[in-house]
Amino acid sequence: MFLEIHPDNPQERYIMQVTEVLEDGGVIILPTDTVYGIACDSTNQKAIGKISRLKNLDPSKALFTLLCDDIAQVAQYAWQLDNQIFKLIKRNTPGPFTFILKSGRALPKLLLNRRKTIGVRIPDNHIAQAIIKTFGRPLISTSLISDDDIHQYPNDPWEIHQEYENRVDMVIDGGLGGMDPSTVVDCTQTPYEIIRQGPVELVE
C-alpha cells in the first residue's frame, strides 16, 4: 500500500490507517526528520522478525532504534536516566539524534542485544510523531538503505515504494526525505561520546 500523507498537517484518517496496519503486525516505511526508515510495533515479535530478515540483521547483535513520542516514553524503556543524560536528551529533542542507552526492564526481550543497549529517537517529523502518539507505544525502526553498491539512503518515496511494495505492508509518502542519518550519541559511558556526526550539532 502506498499512502500519501501531508507532511505538515497529517490527515487523521490516514494516520489511523497506518496504526491499523501496525496493530495487525504490519511493517511500514515512514519519513523521519533524517532518512526514511522501516518500522513496526515494538512489541510484535513476528513484525520485528520480518524487519530482521528484510535487513539481514541478527537481533542479538543489532542495535535497533525506538522511535518515541517524548522523553517520558524514552524513560519507560531505558535504564534509569541520570540527570545529565535526561537534560541532554531534552535539550536536543525532538531532533535528528539517536541516543544509545542501557536497556530497561520494560524493553521486549527480543530487542535485548548482547550489549543490553537500545537506540532511542524522538524525531522532529509531524507524520512520525502523529503515528507514534496515535499508536500509543514506540515503534522499532532501522534506517532504510539501498541494496546497491553505493549504499545511499533512498529519499524518493515513490522509488522506495517500487522497490519495497512486495516486501512491506505500507510505504508512506511524506515528501522527499533526507540523505544524512542522525547524529549518534553513546550515553552508556561517561563522558558520553558522539560516535557518528549527523546533519546537526549536539547542544551540550
C-alpha positions in Angstrom: 0.0 0.0 0.0 1.2 3.5 -0.9 -0.2 6.3 1.2 0.5 10.0 0.7 0.2 12.0 4.0 0.6 15.8 4.3 4.0 16.5 5.9 2.8 19.5 7.9 -0.8 18.6 8.7 -1.1 14.8 8.7 -4.7 13.7 7.9 -6.1 11.9 10.9 -7.9 9.3 8.8 -4.6 8.3 7.2 -2.8 8.2 10.5 -5.5 5.8 11.7 -4.9 3.6 8.6 -1.2 3.4 9.5 -1.9 2.4 13.1 -4.3 -0.3 12.0 -1.5 -1.8 9.8 0.8 -1.7 12.8 -1.8 -3.3 15.1 -2.1 -6.1 12.6 1.6 -6.7 12.8 2.5 -4.9 9.6 5.8 -3.4 8.6 5.8 0.2 7.3 8.3 2.6 5.7 7.9 6.1 7.1 9.6 9.5 6.9 11.6 10.9 9.8 13.5 14.1 10.3 16.5 12.5 8.7 16.2 9.5 6.3 13.3 7.2 5.6 13.0 4.3 8.0 11.4 0.8 8.1 9.4 0.3 11.3 6.9 -1.9 13.2 5.2 -2.3 16.5 8.0 -2.6 19.2 6.0 -5.4 20.9 5.3 -7.6 17.9 7.8 -10.4 17.7 6.8 -11.5 14.2 7.0 -8.0 12.8 10.4 -7.5 14.3 11.5 -10.8 12.8 10.3 -9.7 9.4 12.4 -6.5 9.6 15.4 -8.5 10.8 15.1 -10.8 7.8 14.5 -7.9 5.4 17.6 -6.1 6.6 19.6 -9.3 7.3 20.0 -8.4 10.9 20.7 -10.6 14.0 18.5 -9.2 16.8 21.1 -10.4 19.4 23.7 -8.2 17.8 21.8 -5.4 16.1 21.1 -2.0 17.6 17.5 -1.3 16.9 16.1 2.2 17.4 13.0 3.0 19.4 11.0 5.9 17.8 9.4 7.6 20.8 6.9 10.3 21.3 8.6 12.2 24.1 11.3 11.8 26.8 8.8 10.3 29.2 8.3 7.4 26.8 12.0 7.0 26.4 12.4 6.7 30.2 9.9 3.8 30.2 12.2 1.6 28.1 15.7 2.8 29.0 17.6 2.1 32.2 17.3 4.9 34.8 18.4 8.1 33.2 20.7 10.2 35.3 20.1 13.9 35.4 22.9 14.8 32.9 21.6 12.5 30.2 18.0 13.4 30.8 18.8 17.1 30.3 21.0 16.3 27.2 18.1 14.4 25.5 15.6 17.1 26.5 17.8 19.9 25.0 18.2 18.1 21.7 14.8 16.6 21.0 12.7 16.4 19.0 15.6 16.3 16.6 17.9 14.3 14.4 19.7 12.4 17.2 19.9 8.8 18.2 20.9 8.3 21.8 22.3 4.9 22.8 21.1 4.0 26.3 21.2 1.0 28.6 18.1 -1.2 28.1 15.4 -1.0 30.7 13.3 -3.9 32.1 10.2 -2.9 30.0 12.1 -3.5 26.7 10.8 -6.5 24.9 13.2 -9.4 25.3 13.6 -9.9 21.5 15.2 -6.5 21.4 17.9 -7.2 24.0 21.2 -7.4 22.2 24.4 -8.7 23.8 25.4 -5.2 25.0 22.0 -4.7 26.5 21.6 -1.3 24.8 19.0 0.4 22.7 19.0 3.4 20.4 16.2 5.9 21.1 14.9 8.7 18.9 12.3 11.5 19.2 12.0 12.5 15.6 11.1 16.1 14.6 8.7 15.0 11.9 4.9 15.6 12.1 4.0 12.3 10.4 6.2 10.1 12.6 5.1 12.0 15.7 1.4 11.6 14.8 1.8 7.9 14.2 3.6 7.2 17.5 1.1 9.3 19.5 -1.9 7.7 17.9 -0.5 4.2 18.2 0.3 4.8 21.9 3.6 3.0 22.1 7.1 3.3 20.5 8.0 1.8 17.1 11.0 -0.2 16.4 12.9 1.3 13.4 16.0 1.0 11.4 17.3 3.2 8.6 16.4 2.4 5.0 19.5 2.0 2.8 19.8 1.0 -0.8 20.8 -2.6 -1.6 23.1 -1.4 -4.4 26.9 -1.0 -4.2 26.6 2.7 -3.4 24.7 2.2 -0.2 22.9 5.5 -0.3 19.8 6.4 1.7 16.9 6.5 -0.7 14.8 9.6 -0.3 12.1 9.5 -3.1 9.0 7.8 -1.6 7.7 6.6 -5.0 11.0 4.9 -5.8 11.1 3.4 -2.3 7.6 2.0 -3.0 8.6 0.5 -6.3 11.5 -1.3 -4.6 9.7 -2.4 -1.4 6.0 -2.8 -2.3 6.2 -6.6 -2.2 8.3 -6.7 0.9 6.5 -4.3 3.3 2.8 -3.6 4.1 2.8 0.2 3.6 5.0 2.9 2.2 4.2 6.4 3.4 4.9 9.3 1.2 5.8 12.3 3.3 7.7 14.1 0.7 11.4 13.8 -0.2 13.4 12.6 2.7 16.9 13.5 3.8 20.1 11.6 2.8 22.0 12.1 6.0 21.4 9.8 9.0 21.1 11.1 12.6 23.9 12.0 15.0 24.5 9.0 17.2 25.4 9.7 20.9 26.6 6.9 23.1 25.3 7.6 26.6 26.3 4.3 28.1 29.7 5.6 29.1 31.0 8.6 31.0 31.5 11.1 29.4 29.1 10.4 26.6 30.6 10.1 23.1 29.4 11.2 19.6 30.1 8.1 17.5 28.5 9.4 14.3 28.1 13.0 13.4 24.9 13.8 11.5 23.5 17.0 9.9 23.0 18.8 13.3 25.5 19.6 16.1 24.6 18.3 19.5 23.7 21.0 22.0 25.8 20.1 25.1 
